[in-house]
Amino acid sequence: MARAGHWGEYVRLLEKFLKQLRSEDAHGNRKLFLDDVFVAYLLAFFNPTIRSLRTIEDFSQTVQAQKHLSIRKITRSTLSDFNQLADPERLQPILDALRRQLARKSKRQSIGDDDLDELLQQTVAVDGTFLPAVAEVAWAMCNTNNHGAKKHRARVDVHLPVSTWLPEAIVIPSPGQSEADSAIERLQPGRIYLYDRGFMSFALLAAHYDDTHALQSHFVARYRPAGGNSPTLREVKSRELTEKDKAAGVLSDGVGHFKSSNPSRHRVPRVQLREVIVACEEKGKPSQLRLITNLLDVPAHVIAMLYRYRWQVELFFRWLKSSANFGHLISHASEGVQTHFYVAVIAVLLMYLHTGYRPSKYLFALMGQVGRGAATLEEILPILRERERQNELARQSAARRSEKKKQQST
């Protein structure tokens, strides 16, 4: 456990990386460097009142900030210009180092299902989220919401390992780039990727194989019901469902292959694919979930359970927007947004490392008190432990009520 004290103590843990950030800036006339921007963003993360270039400028002149900055003031005009020149990827080594530390300290927790538990260690949920943006943001997308209103929003794509809840890739896509095309650029061998139906793409499917159709990575993707733009699985061989499959709501399980109606345009590898249909509810009405996967040797009920973990990335976005106050843009440049996003994730890692608790709105609020100098880490830890104890009791109580309700309904 780290010593209690001002958040500046945690910043000093990053000194080696901060020096590297400064040394890599070769421009002799530059007055603002990535190390200062990183520190300012990190300190501001824990103060919900600092959410604009102007408030960052004011904050940079305070005693708290000046202890850690090499510049007297970060003016908003300079910071705006800097955000257009920033290279967010230079923060990746910090993110990787903190994730390694967390991996060493964290104990692997079993969920009680050996088949599923092993798979989750390799599983990455992939999705994008929209942030409000004004029309003049060149890379923002204009789309229509559920009420028919047109909005300009900027998308951020994230690859989130479901076993850690900590992003391994943060991407600002190119203007007009689809979620599927963005995901293709970040695929890694040996992983299992979870995709929602917005990723339905022959190109993404093919990217999980090499040019000889040799398997590189696995996926579980939600597809729309067959017909129209959604392909039909051909030459399907049905598999017998086990009692566990039926208990998990699996309706059918079969293996076949896809065939493109336009082979010259869509390259579809002739590989075995599996279709698992699962009963579910949507908007309170019975529905079906169509899952396409290249996991051929895994029980069907495990496929159904595995896909549920895709919600981890949705929960991460929700936490980031509601609890961590990352709900709007402070930069019109995609590089600036990605830099700000990197810092937010690094701050989450630091909270996790120094408290031992997964991020929550309670943890963020208490660590904000430490960041502002209103409390020490030692003072907030007993409060946090008690809050987590109460939350765990509430979760257990809810689980018991849910189980009782299921038993009564059967």
C-alpha positions as CSV (number, residue, x, y, z in Angstrom):
1,M,0.0,0.0,0.0
2,A,1.4,3.4,-0.9
3,R,1.9,6.1,1.7
4,A,-0.9,8.4,2.3
5,G,-0.7,12.0,1.3
6,H,-1.2,14.4,-1.5
7,W,-1.9,13.1,-5.0
8,G,1.5,14.6,-6.0
9,E,3.1,11.5,-4.4
10,Y,1.4,9.4,-7.0
11,V,2.6,11.7,-9.8
12,R,6.2,11.3,-8.6
13,L,5.9,7.5,-9.2
14,L,5.7,8.4,-12.9
15,E,8.8,10.6,-12.9
16,K,10.8,8.2,-15.1
17,F,8.1,8.3,-17.8
18,L,7.6,12.1,-17.5
19,K,11.3,12.6,-18.2
20,Q,11.0,10.4,-21.3
21,L,8.1,12.5,-22.5
22,R,10.1,15.7,-22.2
23,S,13.2,14.2,-23.8
24,E,11.3,13.1,-26.9
25,D,10.1,16.6,-27.7
26,A,12.8,17.8,-30.0
27,H,11.3,21.2,-31.1
28,G,13.5,23.9,-29.7
29,N,10.9,26.6,-29.7
30,R,8.2,24.7,-28.0
31,K,7.2,25.9,-24.5
32,L,4.5,23.4,-23.7
33,F,5.5,19.7,-23.5
34,L,3.5,16.5,-23.1
35,D,4.8,15.9,-19.6
36,D,3.2,19.2,-18.3
37,V,0.0,18.5,-20.2
38,F,-0.1,15.0,-18.8
39,V,0.4,16.2,-15.2
40,A,-2.2,19.0,-15.6
41,Y,-4.8,16.6,-17.0
42,L,-4.0,14.0,-14.3
43,L,-4.5,16.5,-11.5
44,A,-7.6,17.9,-13.0
45,F,-9.1,14.5,-13.4
46,F,-9.9,14.4,-9.7
47,N,-11.5,17.8,-9.6
48,P,-14.9,17.7,-11.4
49,T,-14.9,21.5,-11.6
50,I,-11.9,21.5,-14.0
51,R,-13.5,20.4,-17.3
52,S,-12.5,23.1,-19.9
53,L,-9.4,24.7,-21.3
54,R,-10.1,27.9,-19.4
55,T,-10.4,26.1,-16.0
56,I,-7.3,24.2,-16.8
57,E,-5.5,27.5,-17.5
58,D,-6.7,28.8,-14.1
59,F,-5.8,25.6,-12.3
60,S,-2.3,25.5,-13.8
61,Q,-1.4,28.7,-11.8
62,T,-2.4,27.3,-8.4
63,V,0.1,26.3,-5.8
64,Q,-1.0,22.7,-6.1
65,A,-0.3,22.5,-9.8
66,Q,2.8,24.6,-9.8
67,K,4.5,22.0,-7.6
68,H,4.6,19.7,-10.5
69,L,4.7,21.9,-13.6
70,S,7.8,23.3,-15.3
71,I,5.8,26.2,-16.8
72,R,4.2,29.2,-15.0
73,K,0.9,28.9,-16.7
74,I,-0.7,26.7,-19.4
75,T,-2.7,29.1,-21.4
76,R,-5.8,27.8,-23.1
77,S,-4.7,29.0,-26.6
78,T,-1.4,27.2,-26.3
79,L,-3.0,24.1,-24.9
80,S,-5.5,24.1,-27.8
81,D,-2.6,24.3,-30.3
82,F,-0.8,21.6,-28.5
83,N,-3.7,19.2,-28.6
84,Q,-3.5,19.3,-32.4
85,L,0.2,18.3,-32.4
86,A,0.1,15.8,-29.6
87,D,1.0,12.1,-30.1
88,P,-1.2,10.2,-27.7
89,E,0.5,6.9,-28.4
90,R,3.5,8.2,-26.4
91,L,1.4,7.6,-23.3
92,Q,1.0,3.9,-24.1
93,P,4.2,2.9,-22.2
94,I,2.8,4.4,-19.0
95,L,-0.5,2.6,-19.5
96,D,1.3,-0.7,-20.1
97,A,3.6,-0.3,-17.1
98,L,0.7,0.4,-14.7
99,R,-1.3,-2.6,-16.2
100,R,1.8,-4.8,-15.5
101,Q,1.9,-3.6,-11.9
102,L,-1.7,-4.3,-11.5
103,A,-1.4,-7.8,-13.0
104,R,1.3,-8.6,-10.5
105,K,-0.7,-7.4,-7.5
106,S,-4.1,-8.7,-8.5
107,K,-5.2,-12.2,-7.6
108,R,-6.9,-14.1,-10.3
109,Q,-10.5,-14.7,-9.3
110,S,-12.5,-17.7,-10.4
111,I,-16.2,-17.3,-11.3
112,G,-16.8,-21.0,-10.5
113,D,-17.1,-22.3,-14.1
114,D,-13.8,-23.8,-15.3
115,D,-14.7,-23.7,-19.0
116,L,-15.7,-20.0,-18.9
117,D,-13.1,-18.9,-16.4
118,E,-10.1,-19.9,-18.6
119,L,-11.6,-18.2,-21.7
120,L,-12.3,-14.9,-19.9
121,Q,-8.5,-14.4,-19.4
122,Q,-8.2,-14.1,-23.2
123,T,-11.3,-12.2,-23.9
124,V,-11.5,-8.6,-25.1
125,A,-14.8,-6.7,-25.5
126,V,-14.7,-4.2,-28.4
127,D,-17.0,-1.2,-28.8
128,G,-17.1,2.5,-29.5
129,T,-18.9,5.3,-27.6
130,F,-20.0,8.7,-28.7
131,L,-19.1,12.0,-27.0
132,P,-21.0,15.3,-27.7
133,A,-19.2,17.4,-30.2
134,V,-19.9,20.6,-32.2
135,A,-20.3,20.6,-35.9
136,E,-17.0,22.2,-36.6
137,V,-15.1,19.2,-35.2
138,A,-14.0,17.8,-38.5
139,W,-13.9,14.2,-37.4
140,A,-17.2,14.2,-35.6
141,M,-20.0,12.1,-37.1
142,C,-23.5,13.3,-37.8
143,N,-26.1,10.6,-36.9
144,T,-29.7,10.3,-35.9
145,N,-30.7,9.2,-32.4
146,N,-33.7,7.1,-31.4
147,H,-36.0,10.2,-31.5
148,G,-35.0,11.2,-35.0
149,A,-32.9,14.2,-33.9
150,K,-29.5,14.7,-35.7
151,K,-26.5,15.1,-33.5
152,H,-22.8,15.7,-34.1
153,R,-20.8,13.3,-32.0
154,A,-17.2,12.1,-31.8
155,R,-16.5,8.4,-31.4
156,V,-13.9,6.7,-29.2
157,D,-13.2,3.0,-29.7
158,V,-11.9,0.8,-26.9
159,H,-10.6,-2.7,-26.6
160,L,-11.3,-3.8,-23.0
161,P,-10.1,-7.1,-21.5
162,V,-13.1,-8.3,-19.5
163,S,-11.0,-9.9,-16.7
164,T,-9.3,-6.6,-15.8
165,W,-11.8,-3.9,-17.0
166,L,-8.8,-1.9,-18.0
167,P,-8.4,-0.8,-21.7
168,E,-5.5,-2.1,-23.7
169,A,-6.3,0.0,-26.8
170,I,-7.9,3.4,-27.1
171,V,-8.6,4.6,-30.7
172,I,-9.9,7.7,-32.2
173,P,-11.0,6.4,-35.6
174,S,-10.4,8.2,-38.9
175,P,-13.3,10.3,-40.2
176,G,-16.0,8.0,-41.6
177,Q,-14.1,4.8,-40.5
178,S,-16.5,2.1,-39.3
179,E,-16.2,0.3,-36.0
180,A,-15.4,-2.9,-37.8
181,D,-12.6,-1.4,-39.8
182,S,-11.2,0.3,-36.7
183,A,-11.2,-3.0,-34.8
184,I,-9.3,-4.8,-37.6
185,E,-6.3,-2.5,-37.1
186,R,-6.0,-3.6,-33.4
187,L,-6.5,-7.4,-33.5
188,Q,-4.0,-9.5,-31.7
189,P,-3.3,-13.3,-32.0
190,G,-4.6,-15.6,-29.4
191,R,-7.4,-13.4,-28.2
192,I,-11.2,-13.9,-28.1
193,Y,-13.0,-10.7,-29.3
194,L,-16.6,-9.9,-28.4
195,Y,-18.6,-7.7,-30.9
196,D,-22.0,-6.3,-30.9
197,R,-24.1,-6.3,-34.1
198,G,-22.7,-3.0,-35.3
199,F,-19.5,-4.9,-36.1
200,M,-21.2,-7.3,-38.6
201,S,-18.6,-7.4,-41.4
202,F,-17.1,-10.0,-43.7
203,A,-13.8,-8.0,-43.6
204,L,-13.6,-8.2,-39.8
205,L,-14.4,-11.9,-39.9
206,A,-11.7,-12.5,-42.4
207,A,-9.2,-10.5,-40.3
208,H,-9.2,-13.2,-37.7
209,Y,-7.4,-15.5,-40.2
210,D,-4.2,-15.1,-42.2
211,D,-4.0,-15.3,-46.0
212,T,-4.0,-19.1,-45.8
213,H,-7.2,-19.1,-43.7
214,A,-5.2,-20.2,-40.7
215,L,-6.8,-19.2,-37.4
216,Q,-5.2,-16.2,-35.7
217,S,-7.8,-15.2,-33.1
218,H,-11.4,-16.1,-32.0
219,F,-14.5,-14.0,-31.8
220,V,-18.1,-14.1,-30.6
221,A,-20.2,-11.6,-32.6
222,R,-23.9,-10.8,-32.4
223,Y,-25.5,-10.9,-35.9
224,R,-28.9,-9.7,-36.9
225,P,-31.4,-12.4,-37.9
226,A,-30.5,-14.0,-41.3
227,G,-31.9,-12.2,-44.3
228,G,-31.4,-8.8,-46.0
229,N,-27.9,-7.6,-45.2
230,S,-27.4,-10.3,-42.6
231,P,-25.8,-13.5,-44.1
232,T,-27.3,-17.0,-43.7
233,L,-25.1,-19.8,-42.4
234,R,-24.9,-22.4,-45.2
235,E,-24.8,-26.2,-45.0
236,V,-25.5,-26.2,-41.3
237,K,-24.8,-29.3,-39.2
238,S,-26.9,-29.2,-36.0
239,R,-25.4,-30.1,-32.6
240,E,-27.3,-31.7,-29.8
241,L,-28.0,-29.4,-26.9
242,T,-27.0,-30.5,-23.3
243,E,-29.1,-29.8,-20.2
244,K,-26.7,-27.0,-19.4
245,D,-27.2,-25.5,-22.8
246,K,-31.0,-25.6,-22.4
247,A,-30.8,-24.2,-18.9
248,A,-28.8,-21.3,-20.3
249,G,-31.5,-20.5,-22.8
250,V,-29.7,-21.9,-25.9
251,L,-32.3,-22.8,-28.5
252,S,-30.1,-24.2,-31.3
253,D,-26.4,-24.8,-32.1
254,G,-25.0,-25.5,-35.5
255,V,-21.9,-25.4,-37.6
256,G,-21.7,-24.2,-41.2
257,H,-20.1,-21.5,-43.3
258,F,-20.9,-18.1,-44.8
259,K,-21.0,-17.4,-48.6
260,S,-21.0,-13.9,-50.0
261,S,-23.6,-13.0,-52.6
262,N,-20.9,-10.8,-54.2
263,P,-17.5,-12.6,-53.9
264,S,-15.7,-10.0,-56.0
265,R,-16.5,-7.4,-53.4
266,H,-16.6,-9.4,-50.1
267,R,-13.7,-11.8,-49.4
268,V,-15.2,-14.5,-47.1
269,P,-12.8,-17.2,-45.9
270,R,-14.2,-20.7,-46.4
271,V,-13.9,-21.6,-42.7
272,Q,-16.3,-23.3,-40.3
273,L,-18.4,-21.0,-38.3
274,R,-20.8,-21.7,-35.5
275,E,-24.3,-20.2,-35.0
276,V,-25.7,-20.3,-31.4
277,I,-29.2,-19.0,-30.9
278,V,-30.1,-17.9,-27.4
279,A,-33.4,-16.9,-25.9
280,C,-33.4,-13.4,-24.4
281,E,-35.6,-10.4,-23.7
282,E,-35.5,-7.0,-25.4
283,K,-37.6,-4.2,-24.1
284,G,-39.6,-6.6,-22.0
285,K,-40.5,-8.9,-24.9
286,P,-39.2,-12.4,-25.7
287,S,-36.5,-12.3,-28.4
288,Q,-33.6,-14.2,-29.7
289,L,-29.8,-13.6,-29.7
290,R,-28.0,-14.8,-32.8
291,L,-24.3,-15.4,-32.0
292,I,-21.7,-16.2,-34.7
293,T,-18.4,-17.6,-33.5
294,N,-15.3,-19.5,-34.6
295,L,-15.1,-21.2,-31.1
296,L,-16.0,-24.7,-32.2
297,D,-14.9,-26.8,-29.3
298,V,-16.6,-24.8,-26.5
299,P,-20.0,-25.8,-25.0
300,A,-22.9,-23.7,-26.4
301,H,-23.9,-22.5,-22.9
302,V,-20.4,-21.1,-22.4
303,I,-20.7,-19.2,-25.7
304,A,-23.9,-17.7,-24.4
305,M,-22.3,-16.7,-21.1
306,L,-19.2,-15.4,-22.8
307,Y,-21.1,-12.9,-24.9
308,R,-22.7,-11.4,-21.8
309,Y,-19.3,-10.1,-20.8
310,R,-19.4,-7.7,-23.7
311,W,-21.4,-5.5,-21.4
312,Q,-18.2,-4.8,-19.5
313,V,-17.2,-2.3,-22.1
314,E,-20.6,-0.7,-21.9
315,L,-20.3,-0.4,-18.2
316,F,-16.8,1.1,-18.6
317,F,-18.2,3.8,-20.9
318,R,-21.0,4.5,-18.5
319,W,-18.6,4.8,-15.6
320,L,-16.3,7.0,-17.5
321,K,-19.0,9.4,-18.5
322,S,-21.1,9.5,-15.3
323,S,-18.6,8.9,-12.5
324,A,-15.3,10.1,-14.0
325,N,-17.0,13.2,-15.7
326,F,-15.6,12.3,-19.2
327,G,-18.8,13.3,-20.8
328,H,-17.8,16.0,-23.2
329,L,-14.8,17.2,-25.3
330,I,-12.3,19.8,-24.2
331,S,-10.5,19.6,-27.5
332,H,-11.6,19.8,-31.2
333,A,-8.6,17.7,-32.3
334,S,-8.8,13.9,-32.3
335,E,-5.2,13.8,-30.9
336,G,-6.3,16.0,-28.0
337,V,-9.3,13.9,-27.2
338,Q,-7.3,10.7,-27.3
339,T,-4.6,12.2,-25.0
340,H,-7.3,13.2,-22.5
341,F,-8.8,9.7,-22.7
342,Y,-5.4,8.1,-22.0
343,V,-4.9,10.2,-18.9
344,A,-8.4,9.3,-17.6
345,V,-7.6,5.6,-18.0
346,I,-4.1,6.0,-16.4
347,A,-5.9,7.8,-13.5
348,V,-8.2,4.9,-13.1
349,L,-5.2,2.5,-13.0
350,L,-3.6,4.6,-10.3
351,M,-6.8,4.5,-8.2
352,Y,-7.0,0.8,-8.6
353,L,-3.3,0.3,-7.6
354,H,-3.3,2.5,-4.6
355,T,-6.6,1.3,-3.0
356,G,-7.0,-2.2,-4.2
357,Y,-10.6,-1.6,-5.3
358,R,-12.1,-1.5,-8.7
359,P,-13.3,1.9,-9.9
360,S,-16.7,3.1,-8.7
361,K,-18.3,6.4,-8.2
362,Y,-17.6,6.1,-4.4
363,L,-13.9,5.5,-5.1
364,F,-13.7,8.4,-7.5
365,A,-15.4,10.8,-5.1
366,L,-13.1,9.8,-2.2
367,M,-9.9,10.0,-4.3
368,G,-11.0,13.4,-5.5
369,Q,-10.8,14.5,-1.8
370,V,-7.2,13.2,-1.7
371,G,-6.4,14.9,-5.0
372,R,-7.6,18.2,-3.7
373,G,-5.7,17.9,-0.5
374,A,-8.9,17.7,1.7
375,A,-8.0,14.2,2.9
376,T,-5.2,11.6,2.9
377,L,-5.3,8.1,1.6
378,E,-5.1,6.7,5.1
379,E,-8.2,8.7,6.1
380,I,-10.3,7.6,3.2
381,L,-9.4,3.9,3.1
382,P,-11.6,2.9,6.1
383,I,-14.5,4.8,4.6
384,L,-14.0,3.1,1.3
385,R,-13.7,-0.4,2.9
386,E,-17.0,0.1,4.7
387,R,-18.7,1.3,1.6
388,E,-17.4,-1.7,-0.4
389,R,-18.6,-4.0,2.4
390,Q,-22.1,-2.5,2.3
391,N,-22.1,-2.8,-1.5
392,E,-21.1,-6.5,-1.4
393,L,-23.8,-7.2,1.1
394,A,-26.3,-5.5,-1.1
395,R,-25.1,-7.5,-4.2
396,Q,-25.4,-10.8,-2.2
397,S,-28.9,-9.8,-1.0
398,A,-30.0,-9.0,-4.6
399,A,-28.6,-12.3,-5.9
400,R,-30.6,-14.2,-3.2
401,R,-33.8,-12.4,-4.1
402,S,-33.2,-13.1,-7.8
403,E,-32.6,-16.8,-7.2
404,K,-35.6,-17.0,-5.0
405,K,-37.7,-15.4,-7.7
406,K,-36.4,-17.9,-10.3
407,Q,-37.3,-20.8,-8.1
408,Q,-40.8,-19.5,-7.5
409,S,-41.4,-19.0,-11.2
410,T,-40.4,-22.6,-12.0
